[in-house]
Amino acid sequence: MSLQIESDAPPAPTRSPPGLRQRVEGLRLHSNVQAGKRASARLAWGACLVLLAVIVWLAYAAFGPGRPAALVKATNPAKPAEASAAAGESGSAKSVDAGAAAVKAAAPPADGQLALESKGYIIPTKQILVSPQVSGRLTQVNFEEGQRIAQGEVLAQIETTEYQADYDRAVAQRETAEAQHLELQAGSRPDEITQAQAELAEARAQLKQIANSYQRHTELLNNRAISREEFDSAESQYFAHLRRIERLSSALRLVEEGPRQERIAAAAADLRRADAEVAKAKWRLDNCTVRSPIAGTVLRKNAEEGNIVNPVAFNGSFSLCEMADLADLEVDLNIQERDISRIYKGQPCLVRADAFPQRVYRGHVSRLMPIADRAKGAVPVRVKLEIPAEEEGVYLKPEMGAVVSFYQTSAPPTAGGSAVSDKE
């Protein structure tokens, strides 16, 4: 009876393992944690937007079109409010550099309007590579980078031993050729003519005796008093003497006439050739002293004392230095084809170097290149700078970046007109 009761009673409840749904719900974040993360994300994005706005504003203030216009308006007395602000800026620039006031006097034409602004690089109008015209070892170098060199000043000296020997040999050969030419031009001396005449007279005087001897030998041969050999000897002596008289007569005539004109011309040609050799040797010797071909500043030094320079070498020391006149500078720009219609030759400009933005220089468009750059879609343009003499090489240097503001005057040039002056 007891066994039946135990079998009918329900079993005791047991704890089953958690299901998949319960495990997923256990991984779910709490609502307040998710809200905090969403707030942090919104805050980060807001900070990024604020930073981006600040960067855009700074870029616009530094490079936007409003900045050069403000600078132009600061120099224009027609707008007093902006002129006063520009005056304050000019005063601060003067405290930095006392020479900036003279440069800031540059201003666009009174009726000019800003037509275009472009970035370019300062380059010398003429930059030369100074190379020696003869090869040799440098024994002296008299320049350094940045040094101002006058035209004709000695830059370097090349060893002269070989070239001096060549010059001396050429001079000696010329002296020999000159002496031969003078000898032929002068002809025979009087003593030579007298000697030739005396020899001819002596031969003629001996002819009578030899002729008489020949006649006697002829008679003796006819009388069979001498042998045939003795007669032949006397006969050959007689005719040989006649030939000698003819030879001496011809020699006297040649001595009296002098040398042929062809020989004189050949001697003159030899003298000219010797003169050319002397000139060439002198030129090579003189070029051992290398002089500056222009007045300018040394940009790069390519050789030192002791180097062997060779002007025809493809590598190594083939040049001494690079020079340019820093008073004659241009700005090289690439103007996009869509903007080139705003640019014309002689157009007035204001130029500010990136290194010295407070200094403004006047200029004008000097050249529009005759060919465009297909890769850039632009036309190369050159702007000539006006640099005061006291500032040559002080502020503006080759390869510096510069911003050029082009101004449109009220009377631009016609299709075939002349250049517009930038000076008011």
C-alpha positions as CSV (number, residue, x, y, z in Angstrom):
1,M,0.0,0.0,0.0
2,S,2.8,2.3,0.8
3,L,4.5,1.6,-2.5
4,Q,1.5,2.7,-4.5
5,I,1.3,6.0,-2.8
6,E,4.9,6.8,-3.5
7,S,4.5,6.0,-7.2
8,D,1.4,8.3,-7.6
9,A,3.1,11.4,-6.0
10,P,4.5,14.0,-8.5
11,P,8.3,14.2,-8.8
12,A,10.1,17.1,-7.1
13,P,10.9,20.0,-9.4
14,T,14.5,20.3,-10.8
15,R,16.4,23.4,-12.2
16,S,16.8,23.1,-16.0
17,P,19.8,24.9,-17.9
18,P,19.1,28.4,-19.3
19,G,17.8,28.6,-22.8
20,L,19.2,30.6,-25.9
21,R,16.8,33.5,-25.4
22,Q,17.9,34.0,-21.8
23,R,21.6,34.0,-22.9
24,V,21.0,36.7,-25.6
25,E,19.0,38.8,-23.1
26,G,21.9,38.5,-20.7
27,L,24.3,40.0,-23.3
28,R,22.0,43.1,-23.9
29,L,23.5,46.4,-22.7
30,H,21.6,48.4,-20.2
31,S,19.6,51.3,-21.6
32,N,21.5,53.9,-19.7
33,V,24.9,52.6,-21.0
34,Q,23.7,52.8,-24.6
35,A,22.5,56.3,-24.1
36,G,25.9,57.4,-22.7
37,K,27.8,56.0,-25.7
38,R,25.4,57.7,-28.1
39,A,26.0,61.0,-26.3
40,S,29.8,60.5,-26.5
41,A,29.6,59.8,-30.2
42,R,27.6,63.0,-30.8
43,L,30.1,65.0,-28.8
44,A,33.1,63.7,-30.8
45,W,31.4,64.5,-34.2
46,G,30.5,67.9,-33.0
47,A,34.2,68.6,-32.0
48,C,35.3,67.4,-35.4
49,L,32.9,69.7,-37.2
50,V,34.0,72.7,-35.1
51,L,37.7,71.9,-35.8
52,L,37.0,71.6,-39.6
53,A,35.2,75.0,-39.6
54,V,38.2,76.6,-37.8
55,I,40.6,75.1,-40.4
56,V,38.5,76.3,-43.3
57,W,38.2,79.8,-41.8
58,L,42.0,80.0,-41.3
59,A,42.7,78.9,-44.8
60,Y,40.3,81.4,-46.2
61,A,41.8,84.2,-44.2
62,A,45.3,83.2,-45.3
63,F,44.8,82.4,-49.0
64,G,41.3,83.6,-49.9
65,P,40.6,86.4,-52.4
66,G,39.7,88.8,-49.7
67,R,43.1,89.2,-48.4
68,P,44.9,90.8,-51.4
69,A,41.8,93.0,-51.9
70,A,42.1,94.2,-48.3
71,L,45.8,94.9,-48.9
72,V,44.9,96.9,-52.0
73,K,42.2,98.8,-50.3
74,A,44.6,99.6,-47.5
75,T,46.8,101.5,-49.9
76,N,43.8,103.2,-51.6
77,P,43.0,106.6,-49.9
78,A,39.5,106.6,-51.3
79,K,38.3,104.2,-48.5
80,P,39.4,105.8,-45.2
81,A,38.0,103.1,-42.9
82,E,40.0,100.3,-44.5
83,A,42.9,102.7,-45.0
84,S,43.1,103.2,-41.2
85,A,43.2,99.5,-40.6
86,A,45.9,99.1,-43.2
87,A,47.8,101.9,-41.6
88,G,47.9,100.0,-38.3
89,E,49.1,97.0,-40.1
90,S,51.8,99.0,-41.9
91,G,52.9,100.5,-38.5
92,S,53.4,97.0,-37.1
93,A,55.4,96.0,-40.2
94,K,57.6,99.0,-39.8
95,S,58.5,98.0,-36.3
96,V,59.6,94.6,-37.7
97,D,61.6,96.0,-40.6
98,A,62.4,99.7,-41.1
99,G,62.8,99.2,-44.9
100,A,59.3,97.9,-45.5
101,A,57.8,101.4,-45.8
102,A,59.6,102.1,-49.0
103,V,58.4,98.9,-50.5
104,K,54.8,99.3,-49.3
105,A,54.6,102.5,-51.2
106,A,54.0,100.3,-54.3
107,A,50.3,100.4,-55.1
108,P,48.1,99.4,-58.1
109,P,46.8,102.0,-60.5
110,A,44.2,104.3,-59.0
111,D,41.6,103.0,-61.4
112,G,42.8,99.4,-61.2
113,Q,40.7,96.4,-60.1
114,L,41.9,93.0,-59.0
115,A,41.7,90.8,-62.1
116,L,43.4,87.6,-60.9
117,E,45.7,86.2,-58.3
118,S,48.2,83.4,-58.8
119,K,51.0,81.6,-57.1
120,G,54.5,81.4,-58.8
121,Y,58.2,81.2,-58.1
122,I,60.9,83.8,-58.4
123,I,63.6,83.1,-61.0
124,P,66.4,85.2,-62.4
125,T,65.8,86.7,-65.8
126,K,69.3,85.5,-66.9
127,Q,71.1,82.7,-65.1
128,I,74.4,81.5,-66.5
129,L,76.7,78.6,-65.9
130,V,80.3,79.8,-65.7
131,S,82.6,77.2,-67.3
132,P,86.3,77.5,-68.2
133,Q,87.2,77.4,-71.9
134,V,90.3,75.3,-71.3
135,S,90.9,72.3,-69.1
136,G,93.4,72.0,-66.3
137,R,93.9,72.0,-62.5
138,L,92.5,74.9,-60.5
139,T,95.3,76.6,-58.6
140,Q,93.2,79.4,-57.2
141,V,89.4,80.0,-56.5
142,N,88.3,83.5,-55.5
143,F,84.6,83.2,-54.8
144,E,82.0,81.8,-52.4
145,E,78.2,81.3,-52.6
146,G,76.3,84.5,-52.2
147,Q,79.3,86.7,-53.1
148,R,78.6,89.7,-55.4
149,I,81.0,89.6,-58.4
150,A,81.7,92.5,-60.7
151,Q,82.0,91.9,-64.5
152,G,85.5,91.0,-65.4
153,E,86.6,90.1,-61.9
154,V,88.9,87.1,-61.6
155,L,87.0,84.0,-60.4
156,A,89.7,81.3,-60.7
157,Q,93.1,80.5,-62.0
158,I,94.1,77.3,-64.0
159,E,97.6,75.9,-64.1
160,T,99.5,77.6,-67.0
161,T,102.6,75.5,-67.5
162,E,101.5,73.6,-70.6
163,Y,99.7,76.6,-72.1
164,Q,102.8,78.8,-71.6
165,A,105.0,76.3,-73.4
166,D,102.6,76.1,-76.3
167,Y,102.5,79.8,-76.6
168,D,106.3,80.1,-76.5
169,R,106.7,77.4,-79.2
170,A,104.1,79.2,-81.4
171,V,105.9,82.5,-81.1
172,A,109.2,80.9,-82.1
173,Q,107.6,79.3,-85.2
174,R,106.1,82.6,-86.2
175,E,109.5,84.3,-86.0
176,T,111.0,81.7,-88.3
177,A,108.1,82.1,-90.8
178,E,108.5,85.9,-90.6
179,A,112.2,85.7,-91.3
180,Q,111.7,83.5,-94.4
181,H,109.0,85.8,-95.7
182,L,111.2,88.9,-95.3
183,E,114.1,87.2,-97.0
184,L,112.0,86.3,-100.0
185,Q,110.5,89.8,-100.2
186,A,113.9,91.5,-100.0
187,G,115.4,89.4,-102.9
188,S,119.1,88.9,-103.5
189,R,121.6,91.0,-101.8
190,P,124.0,93.2,-103.9
191,D,127.0,91.1,-102.8
192,E,125.3,88.0,-104.2
193,I,124.7,89.7,-107.5
194,T,128.3,90.9,-107.6
195,Q,129.6,87.3,-106.9
196,A,127.5,85.9,-109.7
197,Q,128.8,88.5,-112.1
198,A,132.4,87.8,-111.1
199,E,132.0,84.0,-111.6
200,L,130.5,84.6,-115.1
201,A,133.3,86.9,-116.0
202,E,135.9,84.5,-114.9
203,A,134.3,81.7,-116.9
204,R,134.3,83.9,-120.0
205,A,137.9,84.8,-119.5
206,Q,138.9,81.1,-119.4
207,L,136.9,80.4,-122.5
208,K,139.5,81.9,-124.9
209,Q,142.3,79.8,-123.5
210,I,140.2,76.6,-123.6
211,A,139.0,77.4,-127.1
212,N,142.6,77.9,-128.4
213,S,143.7,74.6,-126.8
214,Y,140.8,72.8,-128.5
215,Q,141.8,74.3,-131.8
216,R,145.4,73.2,-131.5
217,H,144.3,69.7,-130.6
218,T,142.1,69.6,-133.7
219,E,145.1,70.5,-135.9
220,L,147.3,68.0,-134.3
221,L,144.7,65.3,-134.7
222,N,144.5,66.1,-138.4
223,N,148.3,65.8,-138.7
224,R,148.1,62.6,-136.7
225,A,150.4,64.1,-134.0
226,I,148.2,63.2,-131.1
227,S,146.0,60.3,-130.2
228,R,142.2,60.3,-130.4
229,E,141.9,60.2,-126.6
230,E,143.9,63.4,-126.2
231,F,141.7,65.2,-128.7
232,D,138.5,63.9,-127.0
233,S,139.7,65.2,-123.6
234,A,140.3,68.7,-125.0
235,E,137.0,68.7,-126.9
236,S,135.0,67.7,-123.8
237,Q,136.7,70.4,-121.7
238,Y,135.8,73.0,-124.3
239,F,132.1,72.1,-124.5
240,A,131.9,71.7,-120.7
241,H,133.2,75.2,-120.2
242,L,130.6,76.5,-122.7
243,R,127.8,74.9,-120.6
244,R,129.4,76.4,-117.4
245,I,129.2,79.8,-118.9
246,E,125.5,79.3,-119.8
247,R,124.8,78.0,-116.2
248,L,126.5,81.0,-114.7
249,S,124.6,83.4,-117.0
250,S,121.2,81.8,-115.9
251,A,122.2,82.0,-112.2
252,L,123.1,85.7,-112.6
253,R,119.7,86.4,-114.2
254,L,117.9,84.6,-111.4
255,V,119.8,86.5,-108.8
256,E,119.0,89.8,-110.4
257,E,115.3,88.9,-110.8
258,G,114.9,87.6,-107.2
259,P,112.6,84.8,-106.0
260,R,109.4,83.8,-107.7
261,Q,106.1,85.4,-106.7
262,E,104.7,82.0,-105.8
263,R,107.4,81.4,-103.3
264,I,106.7,84.8,-101.7
265,A,103.0,84.0,-101.5
266,A,103.7,80.6,-99.9
267,A,106.0,82.3,-97.3
268,A,103.2,84.8,-96.6
269,A,100.7,82.0,-96.1
270,D,103.1,80.3,-93.7
271,L,103.4,83.5,-91.8
272,R,99.6,83.9,-91.5
273,R,99.4,80.3,-90.2
274,A,102.0,81.0,-87.6
275,D,100.1,84.1,-86.6
276,A,97.0,82.0,-86.1
277,E,98.8,79.5,-84.0
278,V,100.2,82.3,-81.8
279,A,96.7,83.8,-81.4
280,K,95.3,80.4,-80.5
281,A,98.0,79.7,-78.0
282,K,97.6,83.2,-76.5
283,W,93.9,82.7,-76.2
284,R,94.3,79.4,-74.4
285,L,96.9,80.9,-72.1
286,D,94.7,84.0,-71.3
287,N,91.7,81.7,-70.6
288,C,93.6,80.1,-67.8
289,T,92.4,83.1,-65.9
290,V,88.7,82.7,-65.6
291,R,86.8,86.0,-65.3
292,S,83.2,86.8,-64.6
293,P,81.2,87.4,-67.8
294,I,78.5,89.4,-66.0
295,A,78.0,91.4,-62.8
296,G,75.9,89.2,-60.5
297,T,75.8,86.9,-57.4
298,V,77.2,83.4,-57.1
299,L,74.3,81.1,-56.6
300,R,76.1,77.7,-56.5
301,K,79.8,76.8,-56.2
302,N,80.7,73.7,-58.3
303,A,84.5,73.5,-58.0
304,E,87.2,73.8,-55.4
305,E,90.9,74.5,-55.5
306,G,92.8,71.4,-56.8
307,N,89.9,70.2,-58.9
308,I,90.6,69.3,-62.6
309,V,88.1,71.1,-64.7
310,N,87.2,70.1,-68.2
311,P,84.6,72.1,-70.2
312,V,83.7,69.2,-72.5
313,A,83.2,66.6,-69.7
314,F,79.8,65.0,-69.3
315,N,80.3,64.6,-65.6
316,G,82.6,65.8,-62.9
317,S,83.9,69.4,-62.7
318,F,82.8,70.9,-66.0
319,S,81.8,74.3,-64.5
320,L,82.9,76.6,-61.8
321,C,79.7,78.2,-60.6
322,E,76.2,79.4,-61.4
323,M,75.6,83.2,-61.4
324,A,72.6,85.5,-61.8
325,D,71.9,89.2,-61.5
326,L,69.5,89.4,-58.5
327,A,68.5,92.9,-59.4
328,D,66.8,91.4,-62.5
329,L,64.2,89.0,-61.3
330,E,61.0,87.6,-62.6
331,V,58.1,85.5,-61.3
332,D,57.4,82.4,-63.2
333,L,53.6,81.5,-63.2
334,N,51.3,79.0,-64.8
335,I,48.0,80.7,-65.6
336,Q,45.1,78.4,-66.3
337,E,43.7,78.6,-69.8
338,R,40.3,79.7,-68.5
339,D,42.0,82.7,-66.9
340,I,44.6,83.7,-69.5
341,S,42.2,86.1,-71.1
342,R,42.6,88.4,-68.1
343,I,46.3,88.7,-68.6
344,Y,48.1,90.9,-71.1
345,K,51.6,92.2,-71.7
346,G,52.4,95.2,-69.6
347,Q,49.7,94.5,-67.1
348,P,50.5,96.1,-63.6
349,C,50.9,93.7,-60.7
350,L,51.7,93.5,-57.0
351,V,54.0,90.8,-55.8
352,R,54.4,89.4,-52.3
353,A,56.9,86.8,-51.4
354,D,55.8,84.0,-49.1
355,A,58.9,84.5,-46.9
356,F,58.2,88.3,-46.5
357,P,54.4,88.8,-47.0
358,Q,54.6,92.3,-45.5
359,R,56.8,93.5,-48.3
360,V,55.0,94.4,-51.5
361,Y,56.8,94.9,-54.8
362,R,55.5,96.4,-58.0
363,G,55.9,94.6,-61.3
364,H,54.4,94.1,-64.8
365,V,53.7,91.2,-67.1
366,S,56.8,91.0,-69.3
367,R,56.1,87.9,-71.3
368,L,53.4,85.5,-72.2
369,M,55.0,82.3,-73.5
370,P,54.1,81.3,-77.0
371,I,53.2,77.7,-76.1
372,A,50.9,76.3,-73.5
373,D,51.5,73.3,-71.1
374,R,49.2,70.6,-72.2
375,A,49.7,68.5,-69.0
376,K,48.8,71.5,-66.7
377,G,46.3,73.1,-69.0
378,A,48.1,76.4,-68.4
379,V,50.1,79.1,-70.2
380,P,53.5,80.1,-68.7
381,V,53.6,83.8,-67.8
382,R,56.6,86.0,-66.6
383,V,56.2,89.0,-64.4
384,K,59.1,91.4,-64.2
385,L,59.9,92.8,-60.7
386,E,61.0,96.2,-59.7
387,I,63.6,95.9,-57.0
388,P,65.2,98.8,-55.3
389,A,69.0,98.9,-55.7
390,E,69.6,98.7,-52.0
391,E,67.6,95.5,-51.7
392,E,69.3,93.5,-54.4
393,G,69.7,89.9,-53.1
394,V,68.5,90.9,-49.5
395,Y,64.9,89.7,-49.5
396,L,63.9,88.2,-52.8
397,K,65.9,85.1,-53.9
398,P,65.5,82.6,-56.7
399,E,63.1,79.7,-56.2
400,M,61.1,81.6,-53.5
401,G,57.4,81.3,-53.7
402,A,55.4,84.4,-54.4
403,V,51.8,85.5,-54.9
404,V,51.1,87.8,-57.8
405,S,48.0,90.0,-58.0
406,F,47.1,91.1,-61.5
407,Y,45.2,94.4,-61.9
408,Q,42.9,95.4,-64.7
409,T,43.2,99.0,-65.7
410,S,40.4,101.0,-67.2
411,A,42.1,101.1,-70.6
412,P,43.4,97.7,-71.4
413,P,45.5,97.3,-74.6
414,T,43.7,96.7,-77.9
415,A,44.2,93.6,-80.0
416,G,47.3,95.1,-81.7
417,G,48.1,97.8,-79.1
418,S,51.3,98.4,-77.2
419,A,52.0,97.3,-73.6
420,V,50.4,99.2,-70.8
421,S,52.8,100.9,-68.4
422,D,52.6,100.0,-64.7
423,K,54.0,103.3,-63.5
424,E,51.6,106.0,-62.4
